[in-house]
Amino acid sequence: MDNFINKAEYILQAVAIIYPWFFPVLMVVLGGIFGSFLTCMVYRIPRKINPSFPPSYCPSCNNKLKIIDLIPVLSWLIFKGKCRRCEVSIPFRYIAIELLIIVWALTSLVLTTKLIGLPFLFFAGVGFIFTILCLIMEKTFTPKVLLFSCILLAVFLYITL
């Protein structure tokens, strides 16, 4: 197993040297995707809406969102923070969550000394940020979940750094 990890790390380092832009672009894309997903979950879970059905929609006009509406950050900028159909303003907190996760993705890339540990650090941080966002934005408090998330983040930071 150690031999496999060493080979994987070697390949990842080679990719980083040959294509220095690859991992930052990858982390921005993944950060945007996960940020968009977290935005959806922060909205749906406290309202007891199924996370996978119905598809994403505008809460104001109930219009099902098209692919162009779902591109993280860019769609918010293209449509000037408004629904494409009814033009009701989309709260800034949604783009803020997406940007926060993108920043965390880039930060985890900078903090990780071994690229093989990058996914662990990224997902631990995303889970932690998600918990905090749920607590703050939806005014719910679950101390056990917060404590577990802090412990999980600490363990992953210890493993990856």
OpenMM code with the backbone's topology and positions (N, CA, C; nanometers):
from openmm import Vec3, app, unit

residues = "MET ASP ASN PHE ILE ASN LYS ALA GLU TYR ILE LEU GLN ALA VAL ALA ILE ILE TYR PRO TRP PHE PHE PRO VAL LEU MET VAL VAL LEU GLY GLY ILE PHE GLY SER PHE LEU THR CYS MET VAL TYR ARG ILE PRO ARG LYS ILE ASN PRO SER PHE PRO PRO SER TYR CYS PRO SER CYS ASN ASN LYS LEU LYS ILE ILE ASP LEU ILE PRO VAL LEU SER TRP LEU ILE PHE LYS GLY LYS CYS ARG ARG CYS GLU VAL SER ILE PRO PHE ARG TYR ILE ALA ILE GLU LEU LEU ILE ILE VAL TRP ALA LEU THR SER LEU VAL LEU THR THR LYS LEU ILE GLY LEU PRO PHE LEU PHE PHE ALA GLY VAL GLY PHE ILE PHE THR ILE LEU CYS LEU ILE MET GLU LYS THR PHE THR PRO LYS VAL LEU LEU PHE SER CYS ILE LEU LEU ALA VAL PHE LEU TYR ILE THR LEU".split()
positions = [
    Vec3(0.0828, -0.1200, 0.0000),
    Vec3(0.0000, 0.0000, 0.0000),
    Vec3(0.0870, 0.1259, 0.0000),
    Vec3(0.1951, 0.1265, 0.0802),
    Vec3(0.2839, 0.2426, 0.0837),
    Vec3(0.3463, 0.2680, -0.0523),
    Vec3(0.3794, 0.1602, -0.1243),
    Vec3(0.4375, 0.1736, -0.2570),
    Vec3(0.3391, 0.2428, -0.3517),
    Vec3(0.2118, 0.2046, -0.3434),
    Vec3(0.1083, 0.2663, -0.4265),
    Vec3(0.0949, 0.4149, -0.3941),
    Vec3(0.0924, 0.4488, -0.2654),
    Vec3(0.0798, 0.5888, -0.2236),
    Vec3(0.2001, 0.6698, -0.2709),
    Vec3(0.3189, 0.6125, -0.2605),
    Vec3(0.4391, 0.6824, -0.3066),
    Vec3(0.4340, 0.7069, -0.4573),
    Vec3(0.3885, 0.6074, -0.5345),
    Vec3(0.3766, 0.6241, -0.6794),
    Vec3(0.2712, 0.7304, -0.7132),
    Vec3(0.1601, 0.7258, -0.6429),
    Vec3(0.0539, 0.8237, -0.6672),
    Vec3(0.1034, 0.9646, -0.6362),
    Vec3(0.1734, 0.9791, -0.5258),
    Vec3(0.2280, 1.1102, -0.4888),
    Vec3(0.3286, 1.1579, -0.5941),
    Vec3(0.4104, 1.0671, -0.6441),
    Vec3(0.5090, 1.0996, -0.7480),
    Vec3(0.4389, 1.1496, -0.8742),
    Vec3(0.3325, 1.0822, -0.9146),
    Vec3(0.2570, 1.1217, -1.0343),
    Vec3(0.1924, 1.2583, -1.0126),
    Vec3(0.1333, 1.2794, -0.8958),
    Vec3(0.0697, 1.4079, -0.8667),
    Vec3(0.1713, 1.5216, -0.8675),
    Vec3(0.2899, 1.4964, -0.8114),
    Vec3(0.3953, 1.5981, -0.8117),
    Vec3(0.4403, 1.6287, -0.9546),
    Vec3(0.4502, 1.5248, -1.0377),
    Vec3(0.4902, 1.5444, -1.1765),
    Vec3(0.3867, 1.6289, -1.2514),
    Vec3(0.2598, 1.6014, -1.2287),
    Vec3(0.1534, 1.6804, -1.2918),
    Vec3(0.1636, 1.8263, -1.2460),
    Vec3(0.1900, 1.8461, -1.1170),
    Vec3(0.2009, 1.9823, -1.0629),
    Vec3(0.3188, 2.0578, -1.1237),
    Vec3(0.4262, 1.9885, -1.1553),
    Vec3(0.5435, 2.0534, -1.2153),
    Vec3(0.5191, 2.0836, -1.3633),
    Vec3(0.4648, 1.9869, -1.4354),
    Vec3(0.4430, 2.0037, -1.5794),
    Vec3(0.3310, 2.1041, -1.6080),
    Vec3(0.2222, 2.0951, -1.5311),
    Vec3(0.1062, 2.1835, -1.5485),
    Vec3(0.0801, 2.2565, -1.4171),
    Vec3(0.1526, 2.3638, -1.3880),
    Vec3(0.1379, 2.4312, -1.2584),
    Vec3(-0.0007, 2.4912, -1.2360),
    Vec3(-0.0767, 2.5126, -1.3412),
    Vec3(-0.2102, 2.5694, -1.3307),
    Vec3(-0.3155, 2.4641, -1.3001),
    Vec3(-0.2847, 2.3358, -1.3176),
    Vec3(-0.3856, 2.2299, -1.3119),
    Vec3(-0.4549, 2.2207, -1.1752),
    Vec3(-0.3778, 2.2080, -1.0679),
    Vec3(-0.4403, 2.1897, -0.9363),
    Vec3(-0.5150, 2.3136, -0.8872),
    Vec3(-0.4626, 2.4358, -0.9072),
    Vec3(-0.5442, 2.5518, -0.8685),
    Vec3(-0.6770, 2.5599, -0.9442),
    Vec3(-0.6748, 2.5329, -1.0756),
    Vec3(-0.7998, 2.5357, -1.1532),
    Vec3(-0.8935, 2.4243, -1.1056),
    Vec3(-0.8381, 2.3061, -1.0837),
    Vec3(-0.9192, 2.1947, -1.0347),
    Vec3(-0.9848, 2.2287, -0.9014),
    Vec3(-0.9097, 2.2905, -0.8115),
    Vec3(-0.9653, 2.3235, -0.6800),
    Vec3(-1.0713, 2.4334, -0.6894),
    Vec3(-1.0557, 2.5289, -0.7806),
    Vec3(-1.1588, 2.6315, -0.7997),
    Vec3(-1.2874, 2.5666, -0.8514),
    Vec3(-1.2747, 2.4770, -0.9479),
    Vec3(-1.3929, 2.4097, -1.0028),
    Vec3(-1.4600, 2.3236, -0.8949),
    Vec3(-1.3811, 2.2411, -0.8248),
    Vec3(-1.4382, 2.1571, -0.7186),
    Vec3(-1.4972, 2.2416, -0.6062),
    Vec3(-1.4291, 2.3492, -0.5705),
    Vec3(-1.4811, 2.4385, -0.4674),
    Vec3(-1.6145, 2.4990, -0.5077),
    Vec3(-1.6262, 2.5390, -0.6340),
    Vec3(-1.7533, 2.5936, -0.6825),
    Vec3(-1.8653, 2.4913, -0.6813),
    Vec3(-1.8326, 2.3703, -0.7228),
    Vec3(-1.9334, 2.2633, -0.7243),
    Vec3(-1.9803, 2.2323, -0.5820),
    Vec3(-1.8853, 2.2136, -0.4906),
    Vec3(-1.9235, 2.1818, -0.3533),
    Vec3(-1.9887, 2.3004, -0.2838),
    Vec3(-1.9468, 2.4218, -0.3179),
    Vec3(-2.0109, 2.5405, -0.2620),
    Vec3(-2.1559, 2.5504, -0.3050),
    Vec3(-2.1809, 2.5218, -0.4311),
    Vec3(-2.3178, 2.5230, -0.4825),
    Vec3(-2.4023, 2.4150, -0.4133),
    Vec3(-2.3425, 2.2978, -0.3961),
    Vec3(-2.4123, 2.1891, -0.3276),
    Vec3(-2.4429, 2.2264, -0.1826),
    Vec3(-2.3463, 2.2866, -0.1130),
    Vec3(-2.3689, 2.3270, 0.0260),
    Vec3(-2.4773, 2.4335, 0.0355),
    Vec3(-2.4790, 2.5251, -0.0591),
    Vec3(-2.5836, 2.6272, -0.0612),
    Vec3(-2.7205, 2.5613, -0.0684),
    Vec3(-2.7318, 2.4638, -0.1549),
    Vec3(-2.8573, 2.3902, -0.1691),
    Vec3(-2.8936, 2.3181, -0.0387),
    Vec3(-2.7955, 2.2540, 0.0232),
    Vec3(-2.8223, 2.1790, 0.1460),
    Vec3(-2.8573, 2.2705, 0.2634),
    Vec3(-2.7876, 2.3842, 0.2743),
    Vec3(-2.8168, 2.4790, 0.3825),
    Vec3(-2.9596, 2.5309, 0.3695),
    Vec3(-3.0077, 2.5429, 0.2470),
    Vec3(-3.1454, 2.5869, 0.2257),
    Vec3(-3.2444, 2.4733, 0.2522),
    Vec3(-3.2157, 2.3535, 0.2014),
    Vec3(-3.3141, 2.2451, 0.2037),
    Vec3(-3.3245, 2.1702, 0.3366),
    Vec3(-3.2130, 2.1376, 0.3974),
    Vec3(-3.2163, 2.0516, 0.5166),
    Vec3(-3.2993, 2.1106, 0.6306),
    Vec3(-3.2794, 2.2386, 0.6692),
    Vec3(-3.3623, 2.2920, 0.7787),
    Vec3(-3.5114, 2.2987, 0.7442),
    Vec3(-3.5435, 2.3058, 0.6164),
    Vec3(-3.6830, 2.3126, 0.5737),
    Vec3(-3.7426, 2.1744, 0.5468),
    Vec3(-3.6619, 2.0725, 0.5723),
    Vec3(-3.7018, 1.9332, 0.5540),
    Vec3(-3.7463, 1.9056, 0.4094),
    Vec3(-3.6728, 1.9635, 0.3145),
    Vec3(-3.6954, 1.9390, 0.1717),
    Vec3(-3.5967, 1.8312, 0.1294),
    Vec3(-3.6414, 1.7342, 0.0547),
    Vec3(-3.5559, 1.6266, 0.0067),
    Vec3(-3.4358, 1.6869, -0.0673),
    Vec3(-3.3126, 1.6456, -0.0308),
    Vec3(-3.1935, 1.7029, -0.0951),
    Vec3(-3.1816, 1.6731, -0.2443),
    Vec3(-3.2414, 1.5655, -0.2922),
    Vec3(-3.2229, 1.5291, -0.4329),
    Vec3(-3.3467, 1.5536, -0.5204),
    Vec3(-3.4610, 1.5730, -0.4607),
    Vec3(-3.5820, 1.5958, -0.5385),
    Vec3(-3.6714, 1.6925, -0.4639),
    Vec3(-3.7287, 1.7886, -0.5217),
    Vec3(-3.7278, 1.8250, -0.6628),
    Vec3(-3.5943, 1.8877, -0.7024),
    Vec3(-3.5696, 1.8975, -0.8347),
    Vec3(-3.4473, 1.9640, -0.8801),
    Vec3(-3.4460, 2.1097, -0.8325),
    Vec3(-3.3315, 2.1723, -0.8389),
    Vec3(-3.3190, 2.3114, -0.7932),
    Vec3(-3.4198, 2.4011, -0.8642),
    Vec3(-3.4765, 2.4943, -0.7871),
    Vec3(-3.5790, 2.5831, -0.8390),
    Vec3(-3.5700, 2.7179, -0.7682),
    Vec3(-3.6305, 2.8182, -0.8282),
    Vec3(-3.6384, 2.9502, -0.7663),
    Vec3(-3.7502, 2.9457, -0.6619),
    Vec3(-3.7219, 2.9782, -0.5359),
    Vec3(-3.8273, 2.9732, -0.4342),
    Vec3(-3.9357, 3.0792, -0.4555),
    Vec3(-3.9061, 3.1806, -0.5360),
    Vec3(-4.0034, 3.2862, -0.5596),
    Vec3(-4.1052, 3.2485, -0.6674),
    Vec3(-4.0557, 3.2031, -0.7840),
    Vec3(-4.1475, 3.1716, -0.8947),
    Vec3(-4.1597, 3.0211, -0.9203),
    Vec3(-4.0881, 2.9387, -0.8448),
    Vec3(-4.0880, 2.7928, -0.8576),
    Vec3(-4.0402, 2.7435, -0.9939),
    Vec3(-3.9686, 2.8278, -1.0672),
    Vec3(-3.9144, 2.7890, -1.1968),
    Vec3(-3.7979, 2.6924, -1.1757),
    Vec3(-3.8015, 2.5785, -1.2465),
    Vec3(-3.6915, 2.4829, -1.2400),
    Vec3(-3.5693, 2.5467, -1.3045),
    Vec3(-3.4553, 2.5442, -1.2340),
    Vec3(-3.3345, 2.6076, -1.2845),
    Vec3(-3.2719, 2.5251, -1.3964),
    Vec3(-3.2252, 2.5945, -1.4983),
    Vec3(-3.1552, 2.5308, -1.6102),
    Vec3(-3.0068, 2.5220, -1.5777),
    Vec3(-2.9324, 2.4521, -1.6605),
    Vec3(-2.7885, 2.4348, -1.6376),
    Vec3(-2.7175, 2.5695, -1.6278),
    Vec3(-2.7552, 2.6654, -1.7112),
    Vec3(-2.6911, 2.7967, -1.7080),
    Vec3(-2.7119, 2.8661, -1.5733),
    Vec3(-2.8230, 2.8358, -1.5060),
    Vec3(-2.8522, 2.8961, -1.3754),
    Vec3(-2.7713, 2.8325, -1.2628),
    Vec3(-2.7163, 2.7163, -1.2876),
    Vec3(-2.6519, 2.6391, -1.1811),
    Vec3(-2.4989, 2.6486, -1.1810),
    Vec3(-2.4410, 2.7275, -1.2704),
    Vec3(-2.2954, 2.7410, -1.2732),
    Vec3(-2.2539, 2.8259, -1.1534),
    Vec3(-2.1776, 2.7671, -1.0607),
    Vec3(-2.1423, 2.8409, -0.9384),
    Vec3(-2.0741, 2.9741, -0.9682),
    Vec3(-2.1090, 3.0746, -0.8949),
    Vec3(-2.0567, 3.2110, -0.8998),
    Vec3(-2.0858, 3.2785, -1.0340),
    Vec3(-2.0499, 3.2163, -1.1448),
    Vec3(-2.0682, 3.2793, -1.2754),
    Vec3(-2.2148, 3.3112, -1.3041),
    Vec3(-2.3051, 3.2180, -1.2731),
    Vec3(-2.4466, 3.2440, -1.3015),
    Vec3(-2.4982, 3.3602, -1.2165),
    Vec3(-2.4499, 3.3712, -1.0936),
    Vec3(-2.4907, 3.4825, -1.0073),
    Vec3(-2.4437, 3.6142, -1.0682),
    Vec3(-2.3218, 3.6152, -1.1216),
    Vec3(-2.2676, 3.7367, -1.1831),
    Vec3(-2.3362, 3.7680, -1.3166),
    Vec3(-2.3592, 3.6650, -1.3981),
    Vec3(-2.4215, 3.6854, -1.5296),
    Vec3(-2.5610, 3.7458, -1.5154),
    Vec3(-2.6381, 3.6944, -1.4213),
    Vec3(-2.7760, 3.7407, -1.4048),
    Vec3(-2.7890, 3.8485, -1.2980),
    Vec3(-2.6753, 3.9049, -1.2586),
    Vec3(-2.6699, 4.0170, -1.1629),
    Vec3(-2.7412, 3.9866, -1.0315),
    Vec3(-2.7275, 3.8621, -0.9855),
    Vec3(-2.7832, 3.8234, -0.8558),
    Vec3(-2.9344, 3.8142, -0.8538),
    Vec3(-2.9931, 3.7891, -0.9704),
    Vec3(-3.1388, 3.7796, -0.9775),
    Vec3(-3.1803, 3.6532, -1.0503),
    Vec3(-3.3018, 3.6078, -1.0221),
    Vec3(-3.3584, 3.4936, -1.0942),
    Vec3(-3.3723, 3.5325, -1.2413),
    Vec3(-3.3346, 3.4430, -1.3299),
    Vec3(-3.3404, 3.4689, -1.4736),
    Vec3(-3.4835, 3.4913, -1.5203),
    Vec3(-3.5785, 3.4267, -1.4547),
    Vec3(-3.7184, 3.4338, -1.5006),
    Vec3(-3.7959, 3.5472, -1.4329),
    Vec3(-3.7988, 3.5490, -1.2995),
    Vec3(-3.8832, 3.6463, -1.2288),
    Vec3(-3.8057, 3.7697, -1.1821),
    Vec3(-3.6726, 3.7666, -1.1932),
    Vec3(-3.5836, 3.8760, -1.1574),
    Vec3(-3.5900, 3.9176, -1.0107),
    Vec3(-3.6315, 3.8256, -0.9245),
    Vec3(-3.6251, 3.8503, -0.7806),
    Vec3(-3.4802, 3.8310, -0.7366),
    Vec3(-3.4335, 3.9167, -0.6478),
    Vec3(-3.2945, 3.9102, -0.6021),
    Vec3(-3.2659, 3.7799, -0.5291),
    Vec3(-3.1486, 3.7248, -0.5589),
    Vec3(-3.0996, 3.6061, -0.4893),
    Vec3(-3.0118, 3.6575, -0.3757),
    Vec3(-3.0368, 3.6136, -0.2521),
    Vec3(-2.9574, 3.6648, -0.1399),
    Vec3(-2.8066, 3.6456, -0.1617),
    Vec3(-2.7303, 3.7455, -0.1199),
    Vec3(-2.5852, 3.7432, -0.1361),
    Vec3(-2.5225, 3.6252, -0.0623),
    Vec3(-2.5876, 3.5755, 0.0420),
    Vec3(-2.5274, 3.4671, 0.1202),
    Vec3(-2.5006, 3.3425, 0.0356),
    Vec3(-2.5773, 3.3224, -0.0711),
    Vec3(-2.5561, 3.2043, -0.1544),
    Vec3(-2.4241, 3.2128, -0.2311),
    Vec3(-2.3956, 3.3269, -0.2905),
    Vec3(-2.2672, 3.3408, -0.3589),
    Vec3(-2.1543, 3.3456, -0.2565),
    Vec3(-2.1828, 3.4004, -0.1384),
    Vec3(-2.0797, 3.4069, -0.0334),
    Vec3(-2.0375, 3.2660, 0.0082),
    Vec3(-2.1336, 3.1741, 0.0194),
    Vec3(-2.1004, 3.0353, 0.0545),
    Vec3(-2.0152, 2.9737, -0.0553),
    Vec3(-2.0547, 2.9938, -0.1798),
    Vec3(-1.9770, 2.9373, -0.2913),
    Vec3(-1.8346, 2.9928, -0.2922),
    Vec3(-1.8210, 3.1230, -0.2727),
    Vec3(-1.6873, 3.1838, -0.2699),
    Vec3(-1.6063, 3.1350, -0.1503),
    Vec3(-1.6728, 3.1169, -0.0363),
    Vec3(-1.6039, 3.0668, 0.0828),
    Vec3(-1.5457, 2.9276, 0.0580),
    Vec3(-1.6214, 2.8420, -0.0056),
    Vec3(-1.5727, 2.7067, -0.0330),
    Vec3(-1.4612, 2.7096, -0.1381),
    Vec3(-1.4707, 2.7974, -0.2368),
    Vec3(-1.3629, 2.8106, -0.3346),
    Vec3(-1.2350, 2.8565, -0.2655),
    Vec3(-1.2477, 2.9537, -0.1766),
    Vec3(-1.1294, 3.0011, -0.1015),
    Vec3(-1.0735, 2.8882, -0.0155),
    Vec3(-1.1625, 2.8101, 0.0482),
    Vec3(-1.1145, 2.6973, 0.1293),
    Vec3(-1.0429, 2.5940, 0.0416),
    Vec3(-1.0950, 2.5695, -0.0775),
    Vec3(-1.0317, 2.4727, -0.1681),
    Vec3(-0.8901, 2.5179, -0.2032),
    Vec3(-0.8746, 2.6455, -0.2350),
    Vec3(-0.7408, 2.6962, -0.2665),
    Vec3(-0.6502, 2.6980, -0.1437),
    Vec3(-0.7072, 2.7289, -0.0277),
    Vec3(-0.6302, 2.7273, 0.0963),
    Vec3(-0.5830, 2.5869, 0.1286),
    Vec3(-0.6689, 2.4883, 0.1099),
    Vec3(-0.6280, 2.3504, 0.1391),
    Vec3(-0.5191, 2.3049, 0.0428),
    Vec3(-0.5195, 2.3560, -0.0791),
    Vec3(-0.4120, 2.3244, -0.1736),
    Vec3(-0.2795, 2.3834, -0.1248),
    Vec3(-0.2849, 2.5051, -0.0732),
    Vec3(-0.1638, 2.5704, -0.0230),
    Vec3(-0.1141, 2.5027, 0.1051),
    Vec3(-0.2063, 2.4621, 0.1934),
    Vec3(-0.1680, 2.4043, 0.3221),
    Vec3(-0.1165, 2.2610, 0.3132),
    Vec3(-0.1550, 2.1901, 0.2087),
    Vec3(-0.1219, 2.0486, 0.1993),
    Vec3(0.0214, 2.0302, 0.1526),
    Vec3(0.0984, 1.9574, 0.2324),
    Vec3(0.2371, 1.9314, 0.1944),
    Vec3(0.2471, 1.8133, 0.0992),
    Vec3(0.1543, 1.7208, 0.1101),
    Vec3(0.1496, 1.6065, 0.0187),
    Vec3(0.0176, 1.6117, -0.0559),
    Vec3(0.0249, 1.6116, -0.1879),
    Vec3(-0.0972, 1.6223, -0.2676),
    Vec3(-0.1928, 1.5064, -0.2429),
    Vec3(-0.1398, 1.3926, -0.2007),
    Vec3(-0.2246, 1.2761, -0.1749),
    Vec3(-0.3213, 1.3035, -0.0585),
    Vec3(-0.2847, 1.3954, 0.0314),
    Vec3(-0.3706, 1.4284, 0.1454),
    Vec3(-0.4699, 1.5391, 0.1174),
    Vec3(-0.4637, 1.5984, -0.0005),
    Vec3(-0.5498, 1.7110, -0.0342),
    Vec3(-0.6993, 1.6806, -0.0199),
    Vec3(-0.7484, 1.5682, -0.0714),
    Vec3(-0.8929, 1.5425, -0.0568),
    Vec3(-0.9380, 1.5342, 0.0887),
    Vec3(-0.8554, 1.4762, 0.1750),
    Vec3(-0.8939, 1.4650, 0.3161),
    Vec3(-0.9100, 1.6026, 0.3795),
    Vec3(-0.8120, 1.6887, 0.3561),
    Vec3(-0.8170, 1.8230, 0.4124),
    Vec3(-0.9350, 1.9010, 0.3561),
    Vec3(-0.9553, 1.8920, 0.2255),
    Vec3(-1.0635, 1.9655, 0.1614),
    Vec3(-1.1997, 1.9230, 0.2157),
    Vec3(-1.2267, 1.7919, 0.2164),
    Vec3(-1.3588, 1.7454, 0.2593),
    Vec3(-1.3828, 1.7653, 0.4084),
    Vec3(-1.2782, 1.7546, 0.4890),
    Vec3(-1.2941, 1.7821, 0.6316),
    Vec3(-1.3318, 1.9281, 0.6528),
    Vec3(-1.2650, 2.0157, 0.5803),
    Vec3(-1.2965, 2.1581, 0.5911),
    Vec3(-1.4355, 2.1907, 0.5408),
    Vec3(-1.4753, 2.1297, 0.4318),
    Vec3(-1.6099, 2.1525, 0.3774),
    Vec3(-1.7154, 2.1067, 0.4774),
    Vec3(-1.6941, 1.9913, 0.5386),
    Vec3(-1.7884, 1.9438, 0.6399),
    Vec3(-1.7978, 2.0381, 0.7586),
    Vec3(-1.6835, 2.0890, 0.7996),
    Vec3(-1.6800, 2.1823, 0.9116),
    Vec3(-1.7516, 2.3127, 0.8750),
    Vec3(-1.7213, 2.3664, 0.7580),
    Vec3(-1.7848, 2.4901, 0.7131),
    Vec3(-1.9356, 2.4706, 0.6992),
    Vec3(-1.9766, 2.3558, 0.6479),
    Vec3(-2.1192, 2.3268, 0.6333),
    Vec3(-2.1892, 2.3287, 0.7688),
    Vec3(-2.1286, 2.2659, 0.8663),
    Vec3(-2.1875, 2.2628, 1.0005),
    Vec3(-2.2023, 2.4036, 1.0564),
    Vec3(-2.0965, 2.4816, 1.0454),
    Vec3(-2.1006, 2.6183, 1.0967),
    Vec3(-2.2071, 2.7009, 1.0233),
    Vec3(-2.2147, 2.6855, 0.8920),
    Vec3(-2.3152, 2.7600, 0.8149),
    Vec3(-2.4567, 2.7231, 0.8572),
    Vec3(-2.4808, 2.5950, 0.8788),
    Vec3(-2.6142, 2.5530, 0.9229),
    Vec3(-2.6475, 2.6149, 1.0576),
    Vec3(-2.5490, 2.6164, 1.1470),
    Vec3(-2.5724, 2.6729, 1.2797),
    Vec3(-2.6005, 2.8221, 1.2732),
    Vec3(-2.5217, 2.8933, 1.1948),
    Vec3(-2.5346, 3.0385, 1.1893),
    Vec3(-2.6566, 3.0817, 1.1090),
    Vec3(-2.6716, 3.0275, 0.9895),
    Vec3(-2.7733, 3.0792, 0.8981),
    Vec3(-2.9139, 3.0322, 0.9302),
    Vec3(-2.9260, 2.9167, 0.9850),
    Vec3(-3.0601, 2.8654, 1.0117),
    Vec3(-3.0935, 2.8668, 1.1604),
    Vec3(-3.0047, 2.9275, 1.2388),
    Vec3(-3.0267, 2.9448, 1.3826),
    Vec3(-3.0615, 2.8139, 1.4538),
    Vec3(-2.9929, 2.7088, 1.4124),
    Vec3(-3.0081, 2.5805, 1.4803),
    Vec3(-2.8781, 2.5518, 1.5528),
    Vec3(-2.8863, 2.4855, 1.6638),
    Vec3(-2.7646, 2.4577, 1.7394),
    Vec3(-2.7619, 2.3107, 1.7779),
    Vec3(-2.6612, 2.2433, 1.7301),
    Vec3(-2.6433, 2.1028, 1.7643),
    Vec3(-2.5004, 2.0845, 1.8146),
    Vec3(-2.4794, 2.0926, 1.9442),
    Vec3(-2.3435, 2.0868, 1.9985),
    Vec3(-2.2696, 1.9581, 1.9642),
    Vec3(-2.3392, 1.8458, 1.9572),
    Vec3(-2.2715, 1.7200, 1.9251),
    Vec3(-2.2156, 1.7222, 1.7837),
    Vec3(-2.2932, 1.7746, 1.6893),
    Vec3(-2.2468, 1.7824, 1.5508),
    Vec3(-2.1286, 1.8781, 1.5407),
    Vec3(-2.1362, 1.9910, 1.6095),
    Vec3(-2.0266, 2.0876, 1.6072),
    Vec3(-1.9001, 2.0266, 1.6677),
    Vec3(-1.9129, 1.9603, 1.7800),
    Vec3(-1.7977, 1.8967, 1.8444),
    Vec3(-1.7378, 1.7889, 1.7547),
    Vec3(-1.8220, 1.7049, 1.6961),
    Vec3(-1.7737, 1.5998, 1.6065),
    Vec3(-1.7014, 1.6603, 1.4859),
    Vec3(-1.7570, 1.7676, 1.4297),
    Vec3(-1.6931, 1.8320, 1.3147),
    Vec3(-1.5575, 1.8901, 1.3509),
    Vec3(-1.5468, 1.9508, 1.4680),
    Vec3(-1.4180, 2.0061, 1.5125),
    Vec3(-1.3150, 1.8944, 1.5313),
    Vec3(-1.3564, 1.7840, 1.5910),
    Vec3(-1.2646, 1.6708, 1.6108),
    Vec3(-1.2226, 1.6140, 1.4760),
    Vec3(-1.3176, 1.5967, 1.3855),
    Vec3(-1.2881, 1.5445, 1.2523),
    Vec3(-1.1909, 1.6364, 1.1782),
    Vec3(-1.2143, 1.7663, 1.1838),
    Vec3(-1.1249, 1.8611, 1.1179),
    Vec3(-0.9852, 1.8536, 1.1780),
    Vec3(-0.9757, 1.8458, 1.3099),
    Vec3(-0.8445, 1.8379, 1.3761),
    Vec3(-0.7697, 1.7110, 1.3348),
    Vec3(-0.8392, 1.5986, 1.3287),
    Vec3(-0.7757, 1.4721, 1.2888),
    Vec3(-0.7250, 1.4815, 1.1449),
    Vec3(-0.8073, 1.5329, 1.0554),
    Vec3(-0.7645, 1.5433, 0.9159),
    Vec3(-0.6499, 1.6429, 0.8986),
    Vec3(-0.6527, 1.7524, 0.9744),
    Vec3(-0.5416, 1.8473, 0.9675),
    Vec3(-0.4126, 1.7802, 1.0158),
    Vec3(-0.4232, 1.7026, 1.1213),
    Vec3(-0.3066, 1.6331, 1.1745),
    Vec3(-0.2510, 1.5318, 1.0725),
    Vec3(-0.3405, 1.4617, 1.0058),
    Vec3(-0.2991, 1.3597, 0.9086),
    Vec3(-0.2349, 1.4235, 0.7850),
    Vec3(-0.2928, 1.5316, 0.7377),
    Vec3(-0.2495, 1.5863, 0.6095),
    Vec3(-0.1378, 1.6898, 0.6192),
    Vec3(-0.1196, 1.7513, 0.7332),
    Vec3(-0.0159, 1.8542, 0.7413),
    Vec3(0.1135, 1.8013, 0.7936),
] * unit.nanometer
topology = app.Topology()
chain = topology.addChain("A")
for resn in residues:
    res = topology.addResidue(resn, chain)
    for name in ("N", "CA", "C"):
        topology.addAtom(name, app.Element.getBySymbol(name[0]), res)
